[in-house]
Amino acid sequence: MLSPEWIKERVLSALPGAQVEVVDTTGTNDHFEARVVSAQFAGMPMVRAHQLVYAPLKDVLATGELHALALKTYTPEQWAQQVKK
């Protein structure tokens, strides 16, 4: 069974130094939402940033164990702007 902490560790393995927050949105351990803030997203289209986050989770996405992961990805600068709002 998946947990927010497990998903966070997987994402951090691919994006060291990122800020990652994961929430189980349904309580069923298969639908999650994640906010990932990483300098590695600088200059990237959102689709590419999302691909970087999904990459370390391919195995559980393929089996259906992870059914849904809603993503919000930001560079540190973008996140600083969001926090100011």
N, CA, C and O of each residue as an XYZ file, in Angstrom:
340
protein
N       0.837     -1.177      0.000
C       0.000      0.000      0.000
C       0.889      1.250      0.000
O       1.881      1.322      0.725
N       0.518      2.212     -0.813
C       1.310      3.431     -0.946
C       0.979      4.415      0.172
O      -0.101      4.377      0.762
N       1.931      5.289      0.441
C       1.718      6.351      1.416
C       2.293      7.642      0.842
O       3.135      7.606     -0.056
N       1.839      8.782      1.361
C       2.425     10.041      0.914
C       3.939     10.086      1.132
O       4.673     10.610      0.294
N       4.394      9.548      2.230
C       5.832      9.555      2.530
C       6.624      8.725      1.519
O       7.714      9.119      1.105
N       6.075      7.583      1.128
C       6.750      6.715      0.161
C       6.874      7.424     -1.185
O       7.931      7.394     -1.814
N       5.785      8.064     -1.622
C       5.814      8.791     -2.892
C       6.822      9.931     -2.810
O       7.593     10.149     -3.745
N       6.820     10.652     -1.705
C       7.771     11.752     -1.522
C       9.208     11.258     -1.649
O      10.017     11.885     -2.333
N       9.531     10.159     -1.009
C      10.899      9.621     -1.089
C      11.265      9.216     -2.506
O      12.396      9.433     -2.941
N      10.329      8.634     -3.222
C      10.583      8.252     -4.613
C      10.876      9.479     -5.464
O      11.818      9.479     -6.257
N      10.073     10.524     -5.301
C      10.267     11.751     -6.080
C      11.613     12.385     -5.719
O      12.347     12.836     -6.598
N      11.929     12.418     -4.431
C      13.207     12.996     -3.998
C      14.401     12.205     -4.532
O      15.477     12.772     -4.722
N      14.230     10.920     -4.773
C      15.328     10.127     -5.327
C      15.685     10.600     -6.734
O      16.837     10.499     -7.155
N      14.690     11.118     -7.458
C      14.921     11.602     -8.821
C      15.219     13.096     -8.858
O      15.857     13.584     -9.791
N      14.758     13.821     -7.844
C      14.936     15.270     -7.795
C      15.517     15.673     -6.435
O      14.829     16.290     -5.621
N      16.778     15.322     -6.194
C      17.377     15.644     -4.898
C      17.323     17.147     -4.629
O      17.555     17.964     -5.520
N      17.014     17.487     -3.386
C      16.956     18.887     -3.006
C      15.615     19.549     -3.261
O      15.416     20.705     -2.888
N      14.697     18.839     -3.888
C      13.366     19.407     -4.153
C      12.574     19.508     -2.853
O      12.855     18.806     -1.881
N      11.595     20.383     -2.853
C      10.614     20.433     -1.777
C       9.399     19.671     -2.289
O       8.834     20.010     -3.329
N       9.007     18.649     -1.557
C       7.913     17.788     -2.017
C       6.882     17.651     -0.906
O       7.216     17.320      0.231
N       5.637     17.906     -1.247
C       4.531     17.687     -0.323
C       3.520     16.811     -1.034
O       3.096     17.124     -2.147
N       3.127     15.705     -0.394
C       2.181     14.764     -0.996
C       1.015     14.553     -0.034
O       1.210     14.385      1.170
N      -0.193     14.563     -0.581
C      -1.405     14.379      0.207
C      -2.240     13.276     -0.423
O      -2.411     13.240     -1.642
N      -2.759     12.376      0.408
C      -3.708     11.359     -0.043
C      -5.068     12.052     -0.140
O      -5.628     12.461      0.877
N      -5.594     12.185     -1.343
C      -6.805     12.987     -1.536
C      -8.101     12.248     -1.257
O      -9.146     12.877     -1.089
N      -8.052     10.918     -1.204
C      -9.292     10.155     -1.014
C      -9.259      9.233      0.200
O     -10.294      8.694      0.592
N      -8.091      9.047      0.797
C      -7.975      8.124      1.925
C      -7.876      6.673      1.503
O      -7.939      5.776      2.345
N      -7.722      6.429      0.202
C      -7.663      5.052     -0.303
C      -6.254      4.625     -0.710
O      -6.061      3.521     -1.220
N      -5.277      5.490     -0.488
C      -3.871      5.198     -0.796
C      -3.604      4.889     -2.263
O      -2.681      4.141     -2.584
N      -4.411      5.466     -3.159
C      -4.125      5.315     -4.582
C      -4.385      6.597     -5.376
O      -4.109      6.647     -6.575
N      -4.911      7.627     -4.724
C      -5.143      8.934     -5.342
C      -4.412      9.983     -4.497
O      -4.694     10.151     -3.311
N      -3.481     10.674     -5.125
C      -2.662     11.629     -4.395
C      -2.557     12.942     -5.158
O      -2.814     13.017     -6.359
N      -2.170     13.967     -4.417
C      -1.828     15.253     -5.007
C      -0.446     15.612     -4.473
O      -0.150     15.408     -3.296
N       0.398     16.150     -5.355
C       1.751     16.513     -4.937
C       2.109     17.906     -5.424
O       1.755     18.319     -6.528
N       2.826     18.616     -4.558
C       3.430     19.888     -4.943
C       4.939     19.666     -4.893
O       5.487     19.241     -3.876
N       5.589     19.959     -6.002
C       7.037     19.759     -6.106
C       7.671     21.069     -6.538
O       7.311     21.644     -7.565
N       8.623     21.529     -5.736
C       9.361     22.755     -6.034
C      10.813     22.348     -6.260
O      11.462     21.804     -5.366
N      11.318     22.616     -7.467
C      12.684     22.213     -7.799
C      13.317     23.197     -8.775
O      12.683     23.644     -9.731
N      14.568     23.521     -8.519
C      15.331     24.369     -9.439
C      15.539     23.669    -10.780
O      15.791     24.329    -11.788
N      15.438     22.351    -10.802
C      15.622     21.608    -12.049
C      14.524     21.896    -13.067
O      14.689     21.589    -14.248
N      13.412     22.477    -12.635
C      12.319     22.790    -13.547
C      12.549     24.088    -14.321
O      11.780     24.407    -15.228
N      13.578     24.825    -13.981
C      13.830     26.130    -14.614
C      13.946     25.981    -16.128
O      14.702     25.147    -16.628
N      13.194     26.795    -16.838
C      13.241     26.806    -18.297
C      12.514     25.663    -18.973
O      12.540     25.561    -20.199
N      11.869     24.804    -18.209
C      11.172     23.643    -18.767
C       9.695     23.922    -18.959
O       9.088     24.656    -18.179
N       9.122     23.342    -19.991
C       7.665     23.378    -20.075
C       7.075     22.525    -18.941
O       7.718     21.593    -18.459
N       5.864     22.849    -18.530
C       5.222     22.118    -17.437
C       5.149     20.614    -17.722
O       5.334     19.805    -16.813
N       4.886     20.245    -18.948
C       4.785     18.821    -19.295
C       6.090     18.099    -18.974
O       6.062     16.992    -18.435
N       7.217     18.697    -19.290
C       8.514     18.065    -19.015
C       8.757     17.967    -17.510
O       9.270     16.957    -17.030
N       8.391     19.011    -16.764
C       8.542     18.968    -15.303
C       7.710     17.822    -14.720
O       8.171     17.105    -13.832
N       6.502     17.656    -15.217
C       5.647     16.571    -14.738
C       6.242     15.213    -15.083
O       6.175     14.283    -14.280
N       6.822     15.093    -16.268
C       7.460     13.831    -16.658
C       8.586     13.473    -15.693
O       8.765     12.304    -15.353
N       9.343     14.473    -15.252
C      10.428     14.217    -14.296
C       9.896     13.687    -12.972
O      10.527     12.843    -12.335
N       8.740     14.179    -12.563
C       8.142     13.714    -11.302
C       7.554     12.315    -11.473
O       7.693     11.475    -10.584
N       6.903     12.057    -12.597
C       6.300     10.743    -12.832
C       7.339      9.635    -13.041
O       7.065      8.474    -12.734
N       8.506      9.970    -13.550
C       9.506      8.960    -13.920
C       9.831      7.965    -12.795
O       9.835      6.762    -13.055
N      10.101      8.405    -11.573
C      10.433      7.425    -10.536
C       9.221      6.640    -10.025
O       9.358      5.768     -9.168
N       8.049      6.951    -10.548
C       6.822      6.274    -10.112
C       6.236      5.391    -11.204
O       5.132      4.864    -11.062
N       6.981      5.232    -12.296
C       6.483      4.472    -13.453
C       5.958      3.095    -13.091
O       4.917      2.665    -13.588
N       6.687      2.403    -12.218
C       6.301      1.031    -11.900
C       4.937      0.963    -11.222
O       4.120      0.116    -11.584
N       4.670      1.830    -10.251
C       3.379      1.776     -9.558
C       2.255      2.399    -10.388
O       1.085      2.078    -10.183
N       2.599      3.276    -11.313
C       1.593      3.783    -12.245
C       1.200      2.687    -13.236
O       0.024      2.539    -13.569
N       2.174      1.930    -13.701
C       1.920      0.870    -14.680
C       1.048     -0.245    -14.107
O       0.219     -0.814    -14.817
N       1.236     -0.555    -12.826
C       0.453     -1.637    -12.207
C      -0.917     -1.173    -11.734
O      -1.779     -1.991    -11.414
N      -1.116      0.142    -11.690
C      -2.381      0.675    -11.192
C      -2.401      0.862     -9.690
O      -3.384      1.356     -9.138
N      -1.326      0.474     -9.023
C      -1.257      0.675     -7.574
C      -1.386      2.170     -7.237
O      -2.027      2.550     -6.257
N      -0.762      2.996     -8.073
C      -0.943      4.446     -7.995
C      -1.879      4.807     -9.135
O      -1.484      4.830    -10.300
N      -3.117      5.086     -8.784
C      -4.132      5.326     -9.811
C      -4.092      6.756    -10.332
O      -4.257      6.983    -11.530
N      -3.872      7.727     -9.438
C      -3.890      9.127     -9.849
C      -2.922      9.940     -9.007
O      -2.834      9.769     -7.791
N      -2.196     10.829     -9.680
C      -1.303     11.754     -9.003
C      -1.450     13.113     -9.667
O      -0.928     13.339    -10.759
N      -2.157     14.010     -9.007
C      -2.312     15.374     -9.504
C      -1.058     16.147     -9.114
O      -0.634     16.107     -7.959
N      -0.468     16.846    -10.068
C       0.788     17.540     -9.813
C       0.669     19.039     -9.939
O      -0.063     19.565    -10.777
N       1.413     19.710     -9.079
C       1.669     21.143     -9.197
C       3.179     21.274     -9.073
O       3.760     20.952     -8.036
N       3.806     21.750    -10.139
C       5.262     21.872    -10.144
C       5.660     23.330    -10.293
O       5.054     24.089    -11.050
N       6.697     23.701     -9.550
C       7.168     25.076     -9.535
C       8.681     25.122     -9.449
O       9.305     24.225     -8.881
N       9.271     26.166    -10.010
C      10.653     26.494     -9.686
C      10.605     27.217     -8.341
O       9.533     27.652     -7.923
N      11.733     27.354     -7.659
C      11.716     28.103     -6.392
C      11.186     29.529     -6.567
O      10.482     30.038     -5.696
N      11.517     30.168     -7.679
C      11.043     31.527     -7.929
C       9.524     31.557     -8.131
O       8.838     32.434     -7.605
N       9.012     30.601     -8.890
C       7.568     30.528     -9.100
C       6.837     30.268     -7.787
O       5.780     30.843     -7.527
N       7.414     29.395     -6.965
C       6.783     29.087     -5.685
C       6.784     30.311     -4.768
O       5.801     30.561     -4.070
N       7.868     31.067     -4.765
C       7.941     32.282     -3.956
C       6.828     33.248     -4.364
O       6.244     33.915     -3.510
N       6.537     33.327     -5.646
C       5.451     34.184     -6.123
C       4.086     33.668     -5.659
O       3.211     34.456     -5.300
N       3.907     32.355     -5.667
C       2.652     31.752     -5.208
C       2.432     32.028     -3.723
O       1.315     32.323     -3.298
N       3.486     31.934     -2.951
C       3.385     32.132     -1.509
C       2.998     33.574     -1.188
O       2.290     33.831     -0.215
N       3.464     34.509     -2.010
C       3.159     35.923     -1.797
C       1.687     36.245     -2.026
O       1.167     37.211     -1.468
N       1.020     35.442     -2.841
C      -0.384     35.731     -3.199
C      -1.314     35.581     -2.022
O      -2.520     35.788     -2.158
